[in-house]
Amino acid sequence: MSFNIKLRMVPKKIFFTKGVGTHKEKLASFELALRDAGIAYCNLILVSSIFPPGCKKISKEEGVKLIRPGEIIFCVYDREQTNEPNRLIAASVGVAIPADQDQHGYLSEHHAYGETEEKAGEYAEDLAASMLATTLGIEFNSDTAWDEREQLFKMSGKIVKTSNMTQSAIGNKDGLWTTVFAAAVFVEDNNDNTMEQKTA
């Protein structure tokens, strides 16, 4: 007897979340950041940067209700950590969504030292939008400021929305580990999974 199992998943929903954690242990500070983000009870799998066509953005509150403890969830996420007192850190996920709902978009990850939440978020958003723009054939100068390119991208009519989810923090003054975390979490829709089993 042999089995041929085919599993296919195209997420239909996504939510964005972020968190910060502080602890004397580096790993524990990451755990606390995940708790703050509301997804510590799941097993995370880091995936690459494609925003599925037609994927619906839902709120964090709605999203966490759709996942269960111990569930394996797919995410695009980033984190940054420091135990240096008063050091500014940031982690961000950017997103760019095309006007054509049959076209995929892009997600990006970015983490940095010494960047404000606004600067880190804009950088992540810029990364996602630039990747999408090159896919759609939009010509732009990569040396141009993000504000100008953002207007160019939206004026093209091919990119409908860009945004980011960013968490920043200042390192604990007593030298405890501080972790910042940002994520885009894909929610599995069981109705869109197909599994084929063949026996011989």
N, CA, C and O of each residue as an XYZ file, in Angstrom:
800
protein
N       0.839     -1.185      0.000
C       0.000      0.000      0.000
C       0.882      1.246      0.000
O       1.839      1.335      0.770
N       0.565      2.187     -0.847
C       1.324      3.446     -0.886
C       0.348      4.614     -0.818
O      -0.814      4.507     -1.210
N       0.848      5.709     -0.318
C       0.023      6.897     -0.161
C       0.651      8.062     -0.912
O       1.865      8.260     -0.885
N      -0.195      8.817     -1.574
C       0.253     10.035     -2.249
C      -0.606     11.168     -1.704
O      -1.765     11.327     -2.086
N      -0.021     11.951     -0.808
C      -0.779     13.011     -0.150
C      -0.347     14.363     -0.699
O       0.842     14.681     -0.732
N      -1.299     15.136     -1.118
C      -1.035     16.468     -1.657
C      -1.765     17.496     -0.805
O      -2.989     17.460     -0.683
N      -1.008     18.407     -0.220
C      -1.584     19.438      0.629
C      -1.346     20.793     -0.011
O      -0.212     21.142     -0.339
N      -2.396     21.541     -0.186
C      -2.312     22.841     -0.842
C      -2.992     23.888      0.011
O      -4.157     23.741      0.379
N      -2.257     24.953      0.329
C      -2.830     25.995      1.170
C      -2.581     27.363      0.555
O      -1.439     27.728      0.276
N      -3.637     28.104      0.348
C      -3.541     29.503     -0.061
C      -4.350     30.293      0.955
O      -5.580     30.279      0.901
N      -3.693     30.978      1.876
C      -4.414     31.694      2.935
C      -5.390     32.725      2.381
O      -5.095     33.430      1.415
N      -6.546     32.797      3.006
C      -7.572     33.757      2.610
C      -7.673     34.931      3.579
O      -8.325     35.933      3.287
N      -7.020     34.797      4.743
C      -7.083     35.858      5.739
C      -5.703     36.091      6.343
O      -4.871     35.186      6.398
N      -5.479     37.316      6.792
C      -4.206     37.681      7.396
C      -4.460     38.747      8.458
O      -5.328     39.604      8.299
N      -3.692     38.680      9.539
C      -3.768     39.773     10.511
C      -2.364     40.181     10.933
O      -1.415     39.402     10.841
N      -2.258     41.413     11.393
C      -0.972     41.975     11.781
C      -0.946     42.205     13.282
O      -1.950     42.586     13.884
N       0.213     41.969     13.877
C       0.342     42.126     15.316
C       1.767     42.513     15.677
O       2.674     42.415     14.850
N       1.959     42.949     16.904
C       3.291     43.350     17.365
C       3.352     43.213     18.873
O       2.323     43.095     19.538
N       4.582     43.230     19.416
C       4.728     43.118     20.852
C       6.129     43.465     21.311
O       7.054     43.570     20.506
N       6.273     43.640     22.614
C       7.569     43.920     23.225
C       7.662     43.145     24.533
O       6.671     43.003     25.249
N       8.863     42.642     24.844
C       9.064     41.891     26.072
C      10.410     42.198     26.696
O      11.382     42.478     25.995
N      10.462     42.145     28.022
C      11.702     42.420     28.760
C      11.916     41.353     29.822
O      11.009     41.031     30.589
N      13.151     40.798     29.858
C      13.455     39.738     30.825
C      14.971     39.603     30.939
O      15.707     40.040     30.055
N      15.431     38.998     32.026
C      16.875     38.797     32.188
C      17.429     37.771     31.196
O      18.614     37.796     30.862
N      16.557     36.867     30.727
C      16.949     35.869     29.733
C      16.503     36.317     28.347
O      15.379     36.788     28.172
N      17.380     36.172     27.373
C      17.092     36.605     26.006
C      15.877     35.878     25.425
O      14.979     36.509     24.868
N      15.853     34.548     25.559
C      14.744     33.766     25.011
C      13.431     34.123     25.692
O      12.389     34.211     25.041
N      13.483     34.327     26.995
C      12.264     34.664     27.731
C      11.721     36.031     27.310
O      10.509     36.243     27.293
N      12.617     36.951     26.972
C      12.142     38.263     26.513
C      11.419     38.126     25.175
O      10.458     38.849     24.910
N      11.882     37.196     24.329
C      11.193     36.929     23.061
C       9.825     36.318     23.319
O       8.844     36.679     22.670
N       9.764     35.393     24.266
C       8.485     34.778     24.629
C       7.491     35.834     25.110
O       6.315     35.794     24.751
N       7.962     36.764     25.911
C       7.074     37.805     26.420
C       6.610     38.742     25.306
O       5.488     39.249     25.343
N       7.477     38.971     24.315
C       7.067     39.781     23.164
C       5.980     39.065     22.369
O       5.044     39.695     21.877
N       6.111     37.736     22.246
C       5.084     36.946     21.557
C       3.766     36.966     22.334
O       2.687     37.015     21.743
N       3.866     36.927     23.654
C       2.647     37.010     24.472
C       1.968     38.356     24.283
O       0.745     38.439     24.171
N       2.776     39.409     24.250
C       2.231     40.745     24.039
C       1.540     40.836     22.683
O       0.537     41.532     22.527
N       2.098     40.114     21.697
C       1.514     40.096     20.355
C       0.291     39.193     20.265
O      -0.476     39.276     19.307
N       0.107     38.320     21.273
C      -1.077     37.472     21.311
C      -0.950     36.138     20.609
O      -1.955     35.466     20.379
N       0.288     35.732     20.256
C       0.443     34.474     19.498
C       1.482     33.542     20.119
O       2.002     32.664     19.430
N       1.792     33.711     21.392
C       2.828     32.904     22.033
C       2.451     31.434     22.143
O       3.329     30.580     22.259
N       1.166     31.129     22.109
C       0.720     29.749     22.305
C       0.719     28.931     21.009
O       0.253     27.792     20.990
N       1.240     29.515     19.932
C       1.314     28.807     18.651
C       2.760     28.568     18.248
O       3.668     29.215     18.769
N       2.976     27.640     17.320
C       4.293     27.380     16.746
C       4.410     28.148     15.433
O       3.636     27.927     14.501
N       5.373     29.039     15.371
C       5.508     29.919     14.216
C       6.442     29.347     13.160
O       7.514     28.829     13.472
N       6.018     29.450     11.909
C       6.881     29.112     10.781
C       7.070     30.367      9.947
O       6.108     30.954      9.451
N       8.329     30.770      9.800
C       8.654     31.958      9.021
C       8.600     31.620      7.535
O       9.263     30.687      7.080
N       7.816     32.375      6.786
C       7.703     32.165      5.343
C       8.164     33.422      4.614
O       8.402     34.462      5.228
N       8.283     33.307      3.306
C       8.768     34.438      2.524
C       7.660     35.449      2.258
O       6.629     35.431      2.930
N       7.863     36.323      1.291
C       7.200     37.628      1.315
C       6.020     37.843      0.368
O       5.787     38.970     -0.070
N       5.275     36.794      0.044
C       4.159     36.972     -0.891
C       2.830     37.168     -0.149
O       2.457     36.374      0.715
N       2.132     38.240     -0.512
C       0.779     38.493     -0.010
C      -0.179     37.850     -1.009
O      -0.267     38.320     -2.143
N      -0.905     36.786     -0.630
C      -1.721     36.023     -1.583
C      -2.805     36.875     -2.247
O      -3.361     37.773     -1.613
N      -3.103     36.603     -3.501
C      -4.179     37.328     -4.188
C      -5.495     37.189     -3.434
O      -5.861     36.090     -3.017
N      -6.199     38.291     -3.260
C      -7.511     38.259     -2.623
C      -7.503     38.002     -1.137
O      -8.563     37.813     -0.541
N      -6.333     37.991     -0.521
C      -6.258     37.729      0.922
C      -6.881     38.900      1.689
O      -6.584     40.062      1.409
N      -7.734     38.590      2.642
C      -8.462     39.612      3.393
C      -7.755     39.946      4.707
O      -7.427     39.054      5.490
N      -7.526     41.229      4.938
C      -6.941     41.669      6.193
C      -8.023     41.737      7.258
O      -9.065     42.361      7.059
N      -7.767     41.089      8.394
C      -8.706     41.125      9.507
C      -7.997     41.699     10.735
O      -6.773     41.834     10.746
N      -8.762     42.030     11.755
C      -8.175     42.611     12.961
C      -7.428     41.549     13.758
O      -7.675     40.353     13.607
N      -6.517     42.001     14.601
C      -5.802     41.082     15.486
C      -6.795     40.337     16.369
O      -6.662     39.131     16.576
N      -7.786     41.049     16.887
C      -8.771     40.440     17.785
C      -9.514     39.295     17.089
O      -9.744     38.240     17.680
N      -9.881     39.518     15.840
C     -10.565     38.469     15.080
C      -9.603     37.334     14.747
O      -9.977     36.162     14.782
N      -8.370     37.688     14.427
C      -7.390     36.693     14.021
C      -7.020     35.717     15.117
O      -6.944     34.512     14.873
N      -6.786     36.216     16.324
C      -6.364     35.318     17.401
C      -7.486     34.357     17.801
O      -7.222     33.313     18.398
N      -8.717     34.698     17.481
C      -9.823     33.790     17.761
C      -9.848     32.599     16.807
O     -10.493     31.588     17.083
N      -9.141     32.725     15.680
C      -9.152     31.680     14.668
C      -7.981     30.712     14.780
O      -7.882     29.766     13.999
N      -7.088     30.942     15.750
C      -5.952     30.038     15.932
C      -6.055     29.365     17.295
O      -6.634     29.911     18.234
N      -5.474     28.154     17.383
C      -5.602     27.355     18.597
C      -4.245     27.102     19.227
O      -3.236     27.125     18.522
N      -4.186     26.860     20.537
C      -2.918     26.552     21.193
C      -2.227     25.354     20.539
O      -2.854     24.325     20.289
N      -0.949     25.499     20.271
C      -0.177     24.430     19.651
C      -0.248     24.399     18.139
O       0.487     23.647     17.498
N      -1.120     25.205     17.560
C      -1.270     25.213     16.099
C      -0.012     25.754     15.422
O       0.621     26.683     15.924
N       0.341     25.173     14.288
C       1.439     25.682     13.472
C       0.884     26.781     12.581
O      -0.007     26.539     11.767
N       1.408     27.979     12.736
C       0.931     29.094     11.925
C       2.074     29.677     11.099
O       3.223     29.724     11.538
N       1.729     30.116      9.900
C       2.709     30.682      8.977
C       2.699     32.201      9.091
O       1.639     32.828      9.084
N       3.882     32.780      9.195
C       4.002     34.225      9.417
C       5.157     34.807      8.604
O       6.123     34.122      8.272
N       5.021     36.073      8.304
C       6.159     36.889      7.911
C       6.417     37.772      9.123
O       5.572     38.589      9.490
N       7.581     37.611      9.744
C       7.825     38.371     10.968
C       9.285     38.787     11.078
O      10.155     38.272     10.376
N       9.526     39.730     11.975
C      10.889     40.145     12.281
C      10.974     40.516     13.750
O       9.966     40.819     14.389
N      12.184     40.489     14.275
C      12.403     40.853     15.664
C      13.781     41.484     15.816
O      14.666     41.296     14.981
N      13.940     42.231     16.896
C      15.245     42.779     17.265
C      15.364     42.687     18.776
O      14.370     42.790     19.495
N      16.599     42.491     19.256
C      16.819     42.310     20.688
C      18.071     43.065     21.139
O      19.031     43.207     20.382
N      18.043     43.538     22.369
C      19.214     44.196     22.938
C      19.210     44.059     24.450
O      18.152     43.991     25.075
N      20.408     44.020     25.037
C      20.543     44.126     26.490
C      21.381     45.354     26.837
O      21.879     45.491     27.954
N      21.525     46.246     25.851
C      22.248     47.495     26.066
C      21.285     48.554     26.587
O      20.308     48.881     25.912
N      21.539     49.088     27.763
C      20.617     50.081     28.339
C      20.378     51.266     27.406
O      21.305     51.823     26.818
N      19.108     51.626     27.295
C      18.671     52.821     26.556
C      18.933     52.766     25.046
O      18.881     53.799     24.380
N      19.210     51.600     24.508
C      19.416     51.499     23.066
C      18.070     51.351     22.353
O      17.248     50.515     22.729
N      17.858     52.156     21.338
C      16.600     52.131     20.591
C      16.626     51.000     19.570
O      17.576     50.875     18.798
N      15.578     50.177     19.569
C      15.468     49.084     18.610
C      14.071     49.087     17.986
O      13.119     49.621     18.554
N      13.978     48.479     16.810
C      12.686     48.420     16.113
C      12.605     47.181     15.240
O      13.616     46.703     14.725
N      11.397     46.667     15.079
C      11.114     45.562     14.159
C       9.838     45.907     13.406
O       8.891     46.438     13.986
N       9.816     45.605     12.114
C       8.677     46.028     11.301
C       8.372     45.035     10.191
O       9.252     44.335      9.690
N       7.097     44.996      9.823
C       6.640     44.253      8.639
C       5.889     45.244      7.757
O       4.958     45.907      8.213
N       6.296     45.342      6.496
C       5.627     46.224      5.548
C       4.762     45.421      4.591
O       4.989     44.227      4.396
N       3.771     46.072      3.994
C       2.893     45.390      3.045
C       2.542     46.325      1.894
O       2.333     47.523      2.086
N       2.483     45.756      0.700
C       2.052     46.493     -0.489
C       1.058     45.619     -1.240
O       1.351     44.470     -1.572
N      -0.125     46.176     -1.506
C      -1.216     45.420     -2.115
C      -1.545     46.004     -3.490
O      -1.737     47.214     -3.610
N      -1.612     45.172     -4.521
C      -1.914     45.672     -5.865
C      -3.392     45.977     -6.057
O      -4.242     45.448     -5.340
N      -3.691     46.823     -7.016
C      -5.079     47.158     -7.330
C      -5.809     45.953     -7.913
O      -6.996     45.753     -7.657
N      -5.093     45.156     -8.698
C      -5.664     43.952     -9.302
C      -5.706     42.844     -8.262
O      -4.658     42.353     -7.842
N      -6.894     42.445     -7.842
C      -7.035     41.450     -6.786
C      -6.584     40.061     -7.212
O      -6.421     39.179     -6.368
N      -6.382     39.854     -8.500
C      -5.872     38.571     -8.971
C      -4.348     38.520     -8.947
O      -3.748     37.482     -9.226
N      -3.734     39.641     -8.613
C      -2.280     39.750     -8.560
C      -1.816     39.656     -7.105
O      -2.479     40.177     -6.207
N      -0.693     39.001     -6.873
C      -0.174     38.921     -5.506
C       0.534     40.214     -5.109
O       1.022     40.960     -5.958
N       0.578     40.457     -3.818
C       1.291     41.602     -3.282
C       2.565     41.154     -2.591
O       3.022     40.025     -2.774
N       3.133     42.048     -1.797
C       4.388     41.730     -1.114
C       4.362     42.140      0.349
O       3.736     43.127      0.735
N       5.063     41.349      1.146
C       5.328     41.659      2.544
C       6.835     41.763      2.715
O       7.585     41.105      1.994
N       7.283     42.571      3.648
C       8.715     42.718      3.881
C       9.005     42.727      5.366
O       8.125     43.033      6.171
N      10.239     42.392      5.739
C      10.654     42.421      7.130
C      11.842     43.370      7.267
O      12.693     43.459      6.382
N      11.878     44.066      8.382
C      12.988     44.984      8.642
C      13.178     45.128     10.140
O      12.208     45.271     10.884
N      14.437     45.090     10.585
C      14.753     45.357     11.985
C      15.987     46.245     12.037
O      16.815     46.217     11.127
N      16.111     47.030     13.098
C      17.206     47.994     13.133
C      17.479     48.485     14.543
O      16.622     48.430     15.426
N      18.691     48.961     14.721
C      19.069     49.699     15.920
C      19.024     51.184     15.594
O      19.359     51.589     14.481
N      18.616     51.988     16.552
C      18.700     53.435     16.410
C      17.678     54.067     15.493
O      17.806     55.242     15.150
N      16.645     53.304     15.077
C      15.597     53.863     14.228
C      14.305     54.025     15.021
O      13.935     53.160     15.815
N      13.634     55.132     14.798
C      12.339     55.345     15.421
C      11.315     54.401     14.796
O      11.562     53.802     13.750
N      10.176     54.281     15.449
C       9.101     53.441     14.923
C       8.656     53.940     13.544
O       8.394     53.145     12.642
N       8.575     55.242     13.396
C       8.150     55.816     12.124
C       9.150     55.519     11.009
O       8.759     55.125      9.910
N      10.431     55.707     11.289
C      11.457     55.483     10.266
C      11.539     54.017      9.871
O      11.610     53.695      8.684
N      11.529     53.124     10.858
C      11.592     51.694     10.568
C      10.365     51.244      9.779
O      10.478     50.441      8.852
N       9.188     51.765     10.150
C       7.960     51.404      9.449
C       7.963     51.866      8.009
O       7.552     51.128      7.113
N       8.423     53.078      7.785
C       8.505     53.600      6.416
C       9.475     52.785      5.567
O       9.232     52.551      4.383
N      10.571     52.356      6.178
C      11.558     51.570      5.437
C      10.971     50.219      5.017
O      11.144     49.789      3.877
N      10.274     49.550      5.950
C       9.657     48.267      5.629
C       8.582     48.422      4.558
O       8.464     47.596      3.654
N       7.807     49.487      4.674
C       6.750     49.770      3.698
C       7.358     50.024      2.316
O       6.849     49.553      1.299
N       8.448     50.773      2.306
C       9.180     51.069      1.071
C       9.687     49.788      0.418
O       9.578     49.624     -0.797
N      10.240     48.884      1.217
C      10.750     47.616      0.686
C       9.642     46.830     -0.019
O       9.822     46.357     -1.142
N       8.497     46.697      0.652
C       7.384     45.940      0.076
C       6.872     46.599     -1.202
O       6.628     45.922     -2.201
N       6.711     47.916     -1.167
C       6.201     48.633     -2.332
C       7.162     48.561     -3.508
O       6.734     48.427     -4.654
N       8.448     48.649     -3.231
C       9.444     48.593     -4.306
C       9.471     47.221     -4.958
O       9.607     47.117     -6.177
N       9.341     46.150     -4.149
C       9.304     44.805     -4.720
C       8.078     44.630     -5.607
O       8.164     44.050     -6.689
N       6.941     45.134     -5.143
C       5.727     45.027     -5.943
C       5.836     45.860     -7.212
O       5.411     45.426     -8.282
N       6.401     47.045     -7.093
C       6.528     47.930     -8.252
C       7.363     47.293     -9.359
O       7.027     47.406    -10.538
N       8.446     46.626     -8.982
C       9.279     45.984    -10.006
C       8.528     44.834    -10.675
O       8.716     44.580    -11.864
N       7.688     44.146     -9.925
C       6.874     43.057    -10.495
C       5.847     43.596    -11.484
O       5.561     42.969    -12.504
N       5.296     44.769    -11.168
C       4.245     45.361    -12.001
C       4.799     46.206    -13.144
O       4.039     46.726    -13.961
N       6.107     46.339    -13.199
C       6.712     47.106    -14.285
C       6.653     48.611    -14.105
O       6.742     49.347    -15.088
N       6.506     49.086    -12.878
C       6.484     50.522    -12.601
C       7.925     51.023    -12.519
O       8.713     50.520    -11.717
N       8.262     51.987    -13.323
C       9.612     52.533    -13.317
C       9.746     53.589    -12.222
O       8.873     54.442    -12.059
N      10.846     53.521    -11.475
C      11.075     54.494    -10.412
C      12.563     54.586    -10.118
O      13.341     53.694    -10.455
N      12.933     55.675     -9.488
C      14.315     55.893     -9.078
C      14.454     55.469     -7.628
O      13.840     56.070     -6.747
N      15.255     54.438     -7.365
C      15.386     53.915     -6.006
C      16.057     54.910     -5.056
O      15.990     54.743     -3.838
N      16.698     55.939     -5.602
C      17.349     56.945     -4.764
C      16.393     58.068     -4.335
O      16.736     58.906     -3.501
N      15.196     58.068     -4.916
C      14.202     59.085     -4.559
C      13.659     58.821     -3.165
O      13.548     57.667     -2.752
N      13.323     59.866     -2.445
C      12.768     59.723     -1.098
C      11.471     58.914     -1.134
O      10.729     58.952     -2.115
N      11.212     58.182     -0.046
C      10.035     57.315      0.021
C       8.740     58.084     -0.224
O       7.855     57.575     -0.911
N       8.605     59.275      0.309
C       7.375     60.060      0.135
C       7.060     60.269     -1.339
O       5.907     60.166     -1.757
N       8.094     60.564     -2.124
C       7.894     60.798     -3.560
C       7.559     59.508     -4.288
O       6.684     59.476     -5.154
N       8.274     58.431     -3.921
C       7.999     57.149     -4.578
C       6.627     56.620     -4.202
O       5.953     56.001     -5.025
N       6.211     56.857     -2.974
C       4.881     56.417     -2.538
C       3.801     57.056     -3.406
O       2.860     56.385     -3.831
N       3.937     58.333     -3.663
C       2.978     59.028     -4.515
C       3.020     58.500     -5.942
O       1.983     58.341     -6.585
N       4.228     58.231     -6.432
C       4.390     57.694     -7.787
C       3.712     56.339     -7.904
O       2.985     56.081     -8.864
N       3.950     55.475     -6.923
C       3.373     54.138     -6.954
C       1.845     54.198     -6.963
O       1.198     53.479     -7.724
N       1.274     55.050     -6.122
C      -0.186     55.129     -6.023
C      -0.801     55.823     -7.235
O      -1.913     55.498     -7.650
N      -0.068     56.780     -7.796
C      -0.561     57.460     -9.000
C      -0.566     56.531    -10.213
O      -1.299     56.760    -11.176
N       0.249     55.490    -10.161
C       0.295     54.543    -11.278
C      -1.022     53.795    -11.425
O      -1.335     53.282    -12.500
N      -1.788     53.733    -10.349
C      -3.050     53.006    -10.375
C      -2.885     51.509    -10.218
O      -3.870     50.771    -10.231
N      -1.642     51.049    -10.068
C      -1.380     49.618     -9.974
C      -1.181     49.139     -8.540
O      -1.322     47.952     -8.246
N      -0.849     50.079     -7.646
C      -0.680     49.740     -6.237
C      -1.745     50.495     -5.447
O      -1.779     51.725     -5.450
N      -2.606     49.748     -4.775
C      -3.747     50.386     -4.122
C      -3.450     50.794     -2.678
O      -4.013     51.768     -2.178
N      -2.566     50.048     -2.009
C      -2.342     50.349     -0.593
C      -0.979     49.868     -0.125
O      -0.515     48.796     -0.515
N      -0.340     50.684      0.726
C       0.868     50.272      1.432
C       0.689     50.623      2.901
O       0.040     51.614      3.236
N       1.263     49.810      3.772
C       1.180     50.081      5.206
C       2.268     49.292      5.921
O       3.030     48.559      5.291
N       2.337     49.446      7.236
C       3.324     48.706      8.009
C       2.818     48.442      9.416
O       1.922     49.128      9.908
N       3.402     47.443     10.051
C       3.182     47.151     11.470
C       4.548     47.174     12.127
O       5.418     46.374     11.784
N       4.743     48.076     13.059
C       6.074     48.304     13.626
C       6.032     48.409     15.139
O       5.129     49.012     15.719
N       7.041     47.800     15.766
C       7.201     47.903     17.215
C       8.602     48.411     17.531
O       9.590     47.845     17.062
N       8.688     49.455     18.309
C       9.987     49.957     18.758
C      10.019     49.977     20.281
O       8.975     49.939     20.933
N      11.213     50.036     20.836
C      11.361     50.105     22.289
C      12.767     50.594     22.612
O      13.674     50.513     21.783
N      12.932     51.095     23.814
C      14.244     51.506     24.316
C      14.731     50.430     25.272
O      13.992     50.005     26.160
N      15.973     49.987     25.097
C      16.545     48.942     25.929
C      16.408     49.235     27.414
O      16.580     50.371     27.857
N      16.097     48.199     28.171
C      15.885     48.334     29.606
C      17.077     49.011     30.285
O      18.230     48.667     30.023
N      16.792     49.956     31.140
C      17.852     50.762     31.769
C      18.764     49.941     32.677
O      19.889     50.355     32.958
N      18.291     48.780     33.137
C      19.088     47.926     34.019
C      19.803     46.805     33.271
O      20.412     45.932     33.888
N      19.728     46.831     31.933
C      20.449     45.847     31.133
C      19.737     44.528     30.928
O      20.356     43.550     30.509
N      18.438     44.484     31.216
C      17.676     43.277     30.898
C      17.496     43.191     29.389
O      17.573     44.199     28.688
N      17.256     41.982     28.897
C      17.019     41.819     27.468
C      15.664     42.418     27.086
O      14.654     42.180     27.749
N      15.666     43.184     26.025
C      14.435     43.759     25.468
C      14.268     43.253     24.053
O      15.199     43.325     23.251
N      13.090     42.741     23.739
C      12.793     42.214     22.403
C      11.596     42.942     21.819
O      10.587     43.138     22.496
N      11.712     43.340     20.561
C      10.569     43.881     19.819
C      10.238     42.906     18.700
O      11.126     42.253     18.150
N       8.962     42.812     18.369
C       8.479     41.798     17.424
C       7.319     42.377     16.623
O       6.458     43.069     17.167
N       7.306     42.088     15.331
C       6.184     42.473     14.455
C       5.922     41.329     13.488
O       6.855     40.665     13.036
N       4.654     41.101     13.172
C       4.322     39.953     12.327
C       3.068     40.159     11.496
O       2.154     40.892     11.873
N       3.058     39.489     10.357
C       1.865     39.301      9.545
C       1.549     37.814      9.635
O       2.363     36.983      9.231
N       0.381     37.471     10.157
C       0.025     36.082     10.436
C      -1.039     35.602      9.462
O      -2.117     36.188      9.367
N      -0.729     34.539      8.744
C      -1.691     33.946      7.818
C      -2.624     33.020      8.578
O      -2.187     32.218      9.404
N      -3.907     33.138      8.292
C      -4.903     32.283      8.929
C      -5.342     31.236      7.921
O      -5.798     31.553      6.823
N      -5.194     29.993      8.318
C      -5.550     28.895      7.422
C      -7.053     28.757      7.287
O      -7.784     28.792      8.277
N      -7.504     28.599      6.062
C      -8.918     28.358      5.793
C      -9.043     26.906      5.360
O      -8.663     26.546      4.245
N      -9.581     26.068      6.255
C      -9.634     24.631      5.975
C     -10.421     24.300      4.719
O     -10.193     23.263      4.097
N     -11.348     25.175      4.342
C     -12.148     24.899      3.147
C     -11.332     25.029      1.866
O     -11.736     24.544      0.809
N     -10.170     25.694      1.971
C      -9.341     25.880      0.786
C      -8.189     24.898      0.723
O      -7.377     24.957     -0.200
N      -8.104     23.996      1.689
C      -7.058     22.972      1.669
C      -7.580     21.749      0.928
O      -8.725     21.341      1.123
N      -6.766     21.183      0.104
C      -7.158     19.962     -0.576
C      -6.159     18.878     -0.234
O      -4.949     19.108     -0.230
N      -6.678     17.686      0.055
C      -5.799     16.572      0.359
C      -6.253     15.374     -0.449
O      -7.409     14.957     -0.369
N      -5.339     14.827     -1.226
C      -5.651     13.687     -2.059
C      -4.906     12.473     -1.519
O      -3.721     12.560     -1.199
N      -5.581     11.373     -1.421
C      -4.965     10.146     -0.944
C      -5.202      9.034     -1.971
O      -6.339      8.755     -2.354
N      -4.113      8.411     -2.403
C      -4.218      7.329     -3.364
C      -3.637      6.061     -2.732
O      -2.605      6.102     -2.063
N      -4.295      4.980     -2.950
C      -3.796      3.705     -2.441
C      -3.547      2.756     -3.590
O      -4.228      2.804     -4.615
N      -2.574      1.901     -3.409
C      -2.262      0.922     -4.450
C      -1.952     -0.414     -3.796
O      -1.661     -1.388     -4.491
